[in-house]
Amino acid sequence: MTTEKSKMIAGELYNANDPELIADRLRARQLCHDINHARANSPDYLQGLIGQLIPGAPASAYITPPFHCDYGYNITLGEGAYFNFNCVVLDVAPVRIGARTLMAPGVQIYTASHPMSAEVRAQGLELGLPITIGDDVWIGGGAIVCPGVTIGDGAVIGAGSVVTRDVPARVFAAGSPCRVIRSLEPLVV
């Protein structure tokens, strides 16, 4: 028997009012609350909470509170990944964030989506599409990454951008909708 949780993670239509999913969201909300209210002088405690919320998160990954997500267990963080203040991750589908990737304040990552059909939405069904963000990416403040998007290694996303489609590696992309502005050449120091 396929559960609503397995359908959700697979990107199929699912019912978010399933008791298991409700319990998972409540657990994540409690952990986000604890992260968001952790004392600033308790970095080990904060890292422990991050590890509970995002299993397998490396110790070098860091979240500056406040932070909000739906489940936490669908997020994978690379070494040195960083979220600045006020980031939101709607992780109904897998979100993979590469090593040394930086999220400026207010970045929002949405895997959650709804069917285009009003009749299907009226049935209470929704879906999610995975998001992959490569290594060494910098996403500017207030940017929104939409469901199903992949951002390539070394890309830079301008502040306030709405990323509605894939962005190749090593480019600067910005705007609403986000589009490639120019290529980024490796900097030799």
N, C-alpha and C positions, 0 to 999 in steps of 0.2 A: 504494500500500500504506500503510495506516494504521499508524503506529508506536505502541508502548506509551506513549511520551512524549506524542504528540499526543492519544491517548485520555485520558491522565492529566489533561492541561491542560484538555481539553474536558469533564471531569467524567464520563467514561464508565468502565466497569469496565476495569481494566488490571492487568497483571502487574508488580509492583514489583521482581521479580527479573530484569528485563530488563537486559542488560549496559550499555546506554547510561544507564539510570537509576541503576544501581549506581555507574557512573563519575561521574555528576553529583553523587550524594550524597557520594561520597568527596571530590570537589573542594570541595563546600560545607563538609564537616567539617574539611578542612585549613584553609580560609579562616577558619572559626569558631575553630579552634584558634589560628591566628595572631592574630586579633582579640583573643581572650581572653588571650593572652600578650604582647600589645604593651606596650611600656614606657609608663608613664603620662606620661612627658615627651616622647612622640613623637606629638602629635596629628595631624600631617600624614601620618605613616605609617599611623596608625589609619584616618584618613579614606580613604586610598588603598585599604586593604584592604576597607573597607565598600563602596567603589565597585566593587571587583572582585566582591564577593559579591552585591551588589544593583545591577545595571546601571542607570544613570540616576538613582541616588540623589543628590539635591541636596547640595551641600557643607554646607548648613545643617541637614541631617538628622543625628542623632547617636545612636549606640548606646553605652551604658556596658556594658563587659564584666562578667561573661560573658554571652554571647548564643549561642543555638543555633537553627538552621533546617535544613530538609531540602535545599533547593535554592538559595534566594536569588534566582534569576532569576524566580521567580513573585511576588516582592514589589515593590510600587511604593510609594514614599514621597513624600509632599508636602513642601514647604518647611517646615523647622523641626520635622519629626516627630521624636519622641524616645522611645527605649527606655531605661528604667532597668535596674538590675542584674537578672540571672537571668531574662530573658525568653526564651520559646520560640515559634517560629513554624513550624508544620508546613505548609509551602507546596506541597503537591502540586497545588493549584489556585490561581488568582490570589488574592492578598491585596493590597487597595488601602487604603492608609492616608493620610488627608488631611493637609493643611497644619496645622501647629501642634498636631497630636494628640499627647497625652502618655500613655505607658505607664508605670505605676508598677512597682516591683520585682515580679518573679515573674508578670507577665502571660503567659498562654499563649493562643495563637491557633492553632486546629486546623481546617484545611480537610480533613484526612485523615479518612476514614470507612471503614467496612466494611459489606458487605451484611448485611441482617438474616437472610438465609437461610444456615443452617449449611452446606448443600450447596455454595453458591456460595463461601462463605469457605474451605471445604476445598479448593477448586480454586486457592487462593492469589490470588484476585482481590480488589482493593480499589478505592476510588474517592475522589474529593475534590469538595467543593462550595466555590465561591468565597466569600470574606468581603470585605465592603466596610465600612470605617470612615471616616466623614466628616471634614470639617475641624473643628478646635477641639474635639475630643472628649478627655475625660480618663477613662482606665480605671484604676480603683483597684487596689492591690496584690493579687496572688494571684487576680485574676479570670481566668476561662476563657471564651473566645469559641468557640462550637461551629460546626461546618461549616454553610455556607449562610447565615450571619447577616449582616444589614446594620444598622449603627448610624448613625443620622442625625447631621447637623452639630450641634455644640454640646452633645451629650448627655454626661452624666456617669454612669459605671458604678461602683457602690459596690464597695469592697474585698471580695474573696472571692466575688463573684457568679459564677454560672454562666449565661452568656447563651446560651439555647437557641432564641430566636426574635428576630425583628427588633425594634429599639428605635427609636422615632421621634426626630426632631430635637428639641433643646432640652428634654429631660426628664432627671430624675434617676431612674435605675432601679437596683435592687439586689435581692439575694437569690438563692436557689437553689431553683427556677429564678428567674432575674432577671425582675422585673416593674416596671412604671412606678410610682414612688412619688409623684412630683409633677412639675408643669410648671416649667420654668426661664424666668423672665422676663428680658429683656435688662437688664443693669445699666448704668445711666447714671451716669457718673463726672463 
